[in-house]
Amino acid sequence: MPSLETIIQTVSVWAIPVLFAITVHEVAHGWVARKLGDPTAYMMGRLTLNPLKHIDLVGTVIVPLVLVVLGGVVFGWAKPVPVNYRNLGNPRKDMALVALAGPMANLIMMLLWALLMKIGILLYAGMPWVAVPLALMGQAGIMINLILMLLNLLPLPPLDGGRILSGLVPVHISDRLDAIEPYGFFILLALLATGILNAILMPPMNLIYKAVSTMFGLPN
């Protein structure tokens, strides 16, 4: 078990990247939905970067905190932004675009955190007291956004990947996918508990992390 000092340091490094990753992911869903004709999230005050509007006690606080302390793969979730598909011009296609917005927001944030990590490394010689926190938070930001992007792209309802797939396949297949949604969370837990989820995510995680590191000149 890590010491209290180590836990505090780890949580302080991961807290902001995790909150931003989860919050911006949800705001992206609502923003694209509004652009496509559904103002529900906007009307409910969910198109804001204020994390208090999006925090889910279990998914945003408890689960990430426990995983950070235990040193496992960190992930989490926020309260889903409401989307009324009836307001969308082309419900099936538009819902797929709304779903895609979340992982794409994580992709953009991953690159921004990589840039911050690079800045931290460049500042190390002159201002190590500033550079080290920047570099560590940048690395945490890369990892949490990479994990959330890949996790949400899994073709399993209610994950974003399941909704994207549902909007692309014929209606009769889409209906079968949608029927899985009530059990999706339990399937995900089973994949996590058996190590299958880790086996699925690690190869693309390593590949993308190496590509981003090379792009920004970061240590692998």
ZABA-70075 format. One record per residue (C-alpha): residue in one letter; y, x, z. Coordinates in steps of 0.1 Angstrom, whole numbers, plus 5000, padded with zeros to 4 digits. Layout:
aYXZ ...
***
This chain:
m500050005000 p503450154990 s506050225017 l508849975024 e511350225009 t509350254977 i509049874975 i512849834979 q513550094953 t511049944928 v512449594933 s516049704929 v515149874896 w513149574882 a515249284895 i518049274869 p515749344839 v513349064850 l516048814856 f517748884823 a514448884803 i513348544816 t516848384816 v517848494781 h514448394768 e514948034779 v518648024768 a517548134733 h515247834731 g518047594740 w520547764718 v518447744687 a517447384695 r521147294697 k521747464663 l518947254649 g520346924662 d519046884698 p521846914724 t519546824754 a519647174770 y523347204765 m524046864780 m521946954810 g523847274816 r520947504807 l522747704780 t524147954806 l523248304816 n523548204852 p519948274864 l520348014892 k520147744865 h516747874853 i514948024883 d511547894891 l510648004926 v507048094917 g507448224882 t510848394885 v510648534920 i507248534937 v504948634908 p507148914894 l507849044929 v504149064938 l503249234905 v506049484909 v504849574945 l501149594934 g502049794903 g500349554879 v501549424845 v504849254853 f505548904838 g507048584849 w508548254837 a511548034843 k512047664842 p511547564806 v514647434788 p514247074778 v513947014740 n513746664725 y511946704692 r513146364681 n516646504676 l515446774653 g515746734615 n512246864608 p510446834641 r507347044634 k509147334616 d512147324639 m510047334671 a508347644657 l511747804652 v512847704687 a509647854701 l510148174681 a513648224695 g512348324730 p510248614719 m512948724694 a515448734723 n513048954742 l512849184712 i516549224710 m516849284747 m514049544746 l516149744721 l519349704742 w517449834773 a516150124752 l519750214743 l520650194780 m517750424789 k518950674762 i522450664776 g521050734811 i519051034798 l522151174780 l524251134812 y521751304834 a523151664833 g526651554844 m526151234864 p522551214877 w523450954903 v524450724875 a521950844849 v518750794870 p519250424878 l520350354842 a517250524828 l514850364853 m516350014847 g516250074809 q512650164811 a511849854832 g513849644807 i511849774778 m508549704796 i509349354809 n510749234775 l507849394756 i505349214778 l507048884777 m507448904739 l503748974733 l502448744760 n504548454746 l503348524710 l499748454719 p498648154699 l497847954731 p499747634740 p501947594759 l503047954751 d505548004723 g502848144700 g500947814704 r503947614695 i504747834665 l501147804652 s501247434658 g504247404635 l502647604607 v499147464604 p498147114590 v498846814613 h495146754621 i494747114634 s498147094652 d496946784670 r493846974683 l496047264694 d498447034713 a495446884731 i494747234746 e498147244762 p497247094796 y494647364800 g496547654786 f497847794819 f494247794833 i492947964802 l495648224806 l494748284842 a491048324832 l491948574806 l494048764831 a491348764858 t488648884834 g490749164820 i490649014785 l494348954785 n494949324793 a492649424765 i494549204741 l498049314751 m497649684757 p497049814721 p500149644706 m502149724738 n501350094734 l502050094697 i505449914700 y506550124731 k505750444712 a507750314681 v510750224703 s510550554721 t510550744688 m513350534674 f515650614704 g514350954712 l512850854745 p510051024764 n506650844757 
***
